[in-house]
Every structure is written in structure tokens, then in C-alpha cells.
Amino acid sequence: MNQIDVTVGLPGLRGTDHIGFTVPNLQQAVDFFVNVIGCEPFYELGPFSAADNWMNEHLNVRHDAVMKRLKFLRCKSGSNFEIFEYQSSDQNSQQPKNSDVGGHHLAFYVDDMDSAVSYLKSKGIQVLGDPTHSKNASAGQRWVYFLSPWGMQLELVSYPEGKAYEKETDQRLWHPVHPEQ
């Protein structure tokens, strides 16, 4: 059994509190994540700007950037989302690809891959290909990518019988059935 050295890393670390990302239209994003994905909306803040260099110093954006609005959502038993809508003179409006530096995707665990894919298609969501069966350490997992209405990359993933790596170690990645592991 592999042991985790609890003396390494951030003191008191418990896990991921939220994932923050910027979207072109906050209302469109909230509607999508609430009404299609099934997240629960919480509070909204904004607008926020600063006359000095606060935005650059604290958020690493241009000093004249405006955070128009942000909204917190909770997505079942996973991480919370902090969704931003910014306005900035140097804003890049192109959605990064997975292969770009800073590229990313959000993956949603589902119990029934085929039902989830059918549901997304019924909502007019672009699903990229058919679900793929993983190999090697991830064997037992199926996954498929899909796009939000503004082009953000998202993924469905399911491994109801676990993954192959679990036969080699007592350590576990997060799983919705056993989130404490």
C-alpha cells in the first residue's frame, strides 16, 4: 500500500473549493449550467473595478479591467463553480483548445453515459464523437467531450465498476460513490 506523506504540501489542505472560469455572457452560462447540466445557483457579485493597480496586483488582469459580474454555482457533490464575466481592453475572446497553454475542460461524472449523451443531444448540445472506452490504467472508464453554447470544452465520464489502476494500489482518485477517498 502506498502511503501519503502528510507533511508535504499546503498545511491544512482539504480539497478543491471551486473552479473559476470566465465566459463571454454570464446569463447564458448560468442558464446552461443550471438548466442543462443541473447545477444549483447561489449568489452573484459585481460589478467590480478599481481606479488604482488593484486589479493587476490581485487578479493579474489589466488595471482597467472590469469584472462585470460573477456567479457561484454548486454542481452536485463536486466542486463549486465561480463564473466570471469580464470587460477588458486586452481581452482574448477566443476559447482555448485543450492543446493550448491554459487549455482546460470540466468533466462531469454520470452514472449512465448513454442516457446522458442522449439527453445532451436532445438539448441541442454538440457532442464530439461517440463515447470512448479508456485503456491501460483508466480501463473501465467511458468518456466523451461536448461543447457549451459558447464553445467551452466539457466532458462526460463514467466508470461504475472502477478503473484498472485500482487493482494496483489502495490509493483512489475522487469517485462520487466514495468521495472521501
Secondary structure, DSSP 8 states (H G I E B T S, - for coil): -----TTSSSTT-----EEEEE-S-HHHHHHHIIIII--EEEEEE--B--SSSHHHHHHSS-TT-EEEEEEEEE-TTS-EEEEEEEE-TT---S---TTSTT---EEEE-S-HHHHHHHHHHTT--EEEEEEE--GGGTT-EEEEEE-TT--EEEEEE-TT--GGGGT-S-----TTSTT-
